[in-house]
Amino acid sequence: MALAKIPVIVFFRILHKFSESMKKFILLILAVSLASYSSFAQDEDYLKLKLRRHENLTVKEWNTDAHTKTKWLDRVTVYDARGRKVEETEYNQYGQAWRETCEYDEQDRKIRETRYNDRDKVVYVRKFEYNADGTRKKQYTYAPNGKLSTTKVYEYSKTED
């Protein structure tokens, strides 16, 4: 007998001891639970698919002046093979306004963000720490000379309904 079948057999042996209305209630709870699990799995698949759509992708955003019909490049965003944003550049009428690069750890969490000005000089570097559950713990912002300028601490609390 397959090991996976044992819990199902035990479940049905126990189920037959309940009244018909209780059996229906238990089966309803089981059906809702399975549907919820299936929905969660679909949401997770959707998020994976959404990331995959950005694999090795460069997105260019263009603006057009309504009166003169002049078109200009507004922003360029670059994604790596894992669908993570690795570079973003904002433009204005004079050229590059700023550029930002991102680095990630093996869990796809952003660990470093570097912002450059219009002359491609470092404006700041941000480094991130995470809690065991994957939420952000701290953000450190460094000046171009490497000195720590600010520390942000993230605090999480659930609201009661």
C-alpha positions as CSV (number, residue, x, y, z in Angstrom):
1,M,0.0,0.0,0.0
2,A,1.4,3.4,-1.0
3,L,2.4,5.6,2.0
4,A,0.4,8.6,0.6
5,K,-2.9,6.6,0.7
6,I,-2.7,5.8,4.4
7,P,-3.8,9.3,5.7
8,V,-6.8,9.2,3.2
9,I,-7.9,5.8,4.4
10,V,-7.5,6.8,8.1
11,F,-9.5,10.0,7.3
12,F,-12.4,8.0,5.8
13,R,-12.4,5.5,8.7
14,I,-12.8,8.3,11.1
15,L,-15.3,10.2,9.0
16,H,-17.8,7.3,8.9
17,K,-18.3,7.6,12.7
18,F,-19.9,11.1,12.3
19,S,-23.5,12.0,11.6
20,E,-24.5,12.8,8.0
21,S,-24.7,16.6,8.7
22,M,-21.3,16.5,10.4
23,K,-19.8,14.6,7.4
24,K,-21.2,17.2,5.0
25,F,-19.7,20.0,7.2
26,I,-16.3,18.3,7.4
27,L,-16.2,17.7,3.6
28,L,-17.3,21.4,3.0
29,I,-14.4,22.6,5.2
30,L,-12.0,20.3,3.4
31,A,-13.2,21.5,0.0
32,V,-12.8,25.2,1.0
33,S,-9.4,24.5,2.4
34,L,-8.3,22.8,-0.8
35,A,-9.7,25.6,-2.9
36,S,-7.8,28.1,-0.8
37,Y,-4.6,26.2,-1.2
38,S,-5.1,26.0,-5.0
39,S,-5.8,29.7,-5.1
40,F,-2.6,30.4,-3.2
41,A,-0.6,28.2,-5.5
42,Q,-2.1,30.0,-8.5
43,D,-1.1,33.4,-6.9
44,E,2.4,32.1,-6.4
45,D,2.5,30.9,-10.0
46,Y,1.3,34.3,-11.2
47,L,4.1,36.1,-9.3
48,K,6.7,33.7,-10.8
49,L,5.2,34.3,-14.3
50,K,5.2,38.1,-13.7
51,L,8.9,38.0,-12.9
52,R,9.7,35.7,-15.8
53,R,8.1,38.2,-18.2
54,H,10.8,40.7,-17.2
55,E,13.7,38.3,-17.8
56,N,16.5,39.9,-19.8
57,L,14.2,42.8,-20.6
58,T,14.9,46.5,-21.3
59,V,11.9,48.8,-21.0
60,K,12.0,52.3,-22.6
61,E,9.4,54.8,-21.7
62,W,8.8,57.7,-24.1
63,N,7.0,61.1,-23.7
64,T,5.5,63.2,-26.4
65,D,4.7,66.9,-26.1
66,A,1.0,67.3,-26.9
67,H,1.5,70.6,-28.8
68,T,4.9,70.2,-30.6
69,K,4.7,66.4,-31.0
70,T,8.3,66.3,-29.8
71,K,9.2,62.8,-28.5
72,W,11.9,62.2,-25.9
73,L,13.2,59.3,-23.9
74,D,11.9,59.5,-20.3
75,R,13.1,56.3,-18.6
76,V,15.0,53.1,-19.3
77,T,14.7,50.1,-16.9
78,V,16.8,47.0,-17.3
79,Y,16.0,43.6,-15.8
80,D,18.3,40.6,-15.4
81,A,17.8,36.9,-16.3
82,R,15.9,36.4,-13.1
83,G,13.5,39.3,-13.7
84,R,15.0,41.6,-11.1
85,K,15.5,45.3,-11.8
86,V,19.2,45.9,-12.1
87,E,19.3,49.4,-13.6
88,E,17.0,52.3,-14.0
89,T,17.8,55.6,-15.7
90,E,15.6,58.7,-15.7
91,Y,16.1,61.4,-18.4
92,N,15.1,65.0,-18.7
93,Q,15.3,67.5,-21.6
94,Y,19.1,67.8,-21.1
95,G,19.9,64.1,-21.0
96,Q,20.4,61.7,-18.0
97,A,18.8,63.1,-14.8
98,W,19.9,60.2,-12.6
99,R,20.8,56.5,-12.8
100,E,20.3,53.7,-10.2
101,T,21.8,50.2,-10.0
102,C,20.6,47.4,-7.8
103,E,22.3,44.2,-6.5
104,Y,20.5,41.2,-5.0
105,D,21.3,38.2,-2.7
106,E,20.6,34.6,-3.5
107,Q,17.0,35.0,-2.2
108,D,16.4,37.8,-4.7
109,R,16.3,40.5,-1.9
110,K,17.8,43.9,-2.9
111,I,21.0,44.3,-0.8
112,R,22.5,47.3,-2.5
113,E,21.3,50.3,-4.4
114,T,23.6,53.0,-5.9
115,R,22.2,56.3,-7.2
116,Y,24.2,58.4,-9.7
117,N,23.7,62.0,-10.8
118,D,23.4,63.4,-14.3
119,R,27.2,63.3,-14.6
120,D,27.3,59.6,-13.5
121,K,28.9,60.5,-10.1
122,V,27.7,58.6,-7.0
123,V,25.1,60.5,-5.0
124,Y,24.5,57.8,-2.4
125,V,24.7,54.1,-1.7
126,R,22.0,52.2,0.2
127,K,22.6,48.8,1.8
128,F,19.7,46.7,3.2
129,E,19.4,44.1,5.9
130,Y,16.5,41.6,6.2
131,N,14.7,39.8,9.0
132,A,14.5,36.0,9.0
133,D,11.0,36.2,7.4
134,G,12.3,38.3,4.5
135,T,11.0,41.7,5.5
136,R,13.4,44.6,5.6
137,K,15.1,45.2,8.9
138,K,17.4,48.2,8.2
139,Q,18.5,50.5,5.4
140,Y,21.9,52.2,5.6
141,T,22.5,55.2,3.4
142,Y,26.1,56.2,2.7
143,A,27.5,59.5,1.2
144,P,29.8,59.3,-1.9
145,N,32.8,59.3,0.4
146,G,31.6,56.1,2.1
147,K,30.6,57.6,5.4
148,L,27.3,56.6,6.9
149,S,24.7,59.4,6.6
150,T,21.4,57.8,7.7
151,T,20.0,54.6,9.1
152,K,16.4,53.6,8.7
153,V,14.9,50.9,10.9
154,Y,11.7,49.1,9.7
155,E,9.1,48.2,12.3
156,Y,6.2,45.9,11.6
157,S,3.0,45.5,13.5
158,K,-0.3,43.9,12.6
159,T,-3.5,46.0,13.0
160,E,-6.4,44.4,14.8
161,D,-9.8,44.4,13.1
